[in-house]
Each structure stands twice: as C-alpha cells, then as structure tokens.
C-alpha cells in the first residue's frame, strides 16, 4: 500500500513538472523570436536629454517596452532578461526630472521638478509615436520642445 502511494506521488510530481515546464518554456522572454532591437535618441531643444525613462505602449494588445535614457540615448527592454519590442504601432511617453518625486520625513509625497514639459509624461498627451517594424532599422529620434 505504501509503495503504491509513493508511486502515485512520484507520478503526480512528474506530470505536474512536465505541465509547469511546458507552460513556462525554456527561454522565456529572452528567447522570444518576435522581439526586435529598438534604440534611439531623445533631445530637448536640440540637446541630448541627460536622463529619463522612455515607454513604448502598444496600440494593440501587445506588451509594453521601456528603456533608460542616458545622455540622449536609449535602448528598449521588454523584460529584465530581454531587449527590444514586438513589431507594431506604439504611443511613446518620456519621463525626466531635475528633482525626482520623493517622500518627506513624515512620509508625505513631495512633488518632483520636471526636466521636460508635462505633456511628454503620458502616452495620451505626448503626441509621440513609433512604428516598430520586423525588417530594417528601428532607430528612433524624439525631438522634445520646451514650452
């Protein structure tokens, strides 16, 4: 009887392990063949934006990609282990502060000081778009203007 319970438990463990690995996959996002390298530059009034974060929000049901802006240059990340974005149309947002939002000593939020006009902070108001294509270069330039 005990041997049958051990065999049943072993069988259940093996079946669950196979099911889990088939759902997760071997490579995860890093092995996603649909990811396309995306990079580019961001300027403010013709000068490279010192630091910031850029976001590509898909117009369809795809996953979003983000990237750090350093000295005007960016490279998109799909996840911590995978670079790029899936092909498609995106609305773009850019966030950059001279003083980032924080908390004071009492735990109350302190509003940050923006380095760029507020309209660029949201994909719905930025007016910035990108079309990531399967073939060719996906090197984008976003020229921001002070208000």
KACORSUL-V492476 format. One line per field, one symbol per residue. phi: phi as a letter, one per 20 degrees, with the letter a starting at -180 (. if undefined). psi: psi as a letter, one per 30 degrees, with the letter a starting at -180 (. if undefined). burial: + if it has 24 or more other ideal C-beta (glycine too) atoms within 12 Angstrom, else -. A space follows every 10 residues. Layout:
phi=???
psi=???
burial=???
This chain:
phi=.fffffffff ffffffffff ffffneemgf effefdfcbr cccclndgff brcdcddffd efeeccbedc lndcbfdebf dbeobegqec edcccbcecf gbcefenefd fedfecgggf fcfedfmecb dedfdnfcdd cddecfe
psi=eeeeeeeeee eeeeeeeeee eeeelefaff gjffkkkkla lkljhfkkke lakkkjkkfa glllkllkkj hfklkkkeaf gklallkakk kklkkkkejl lakafggkkk kljkflkfff fkfffegklk jklekakijk kjjlkl.
burial=---------- ---------- ---------- ----++++++ ++++----+- ++++++++-- --+++++++- -+++++++-- -+++++++-+ +++++++--- ---------- ---+++---+ +-+--+-+-+ -+-----+-+ -+-+---
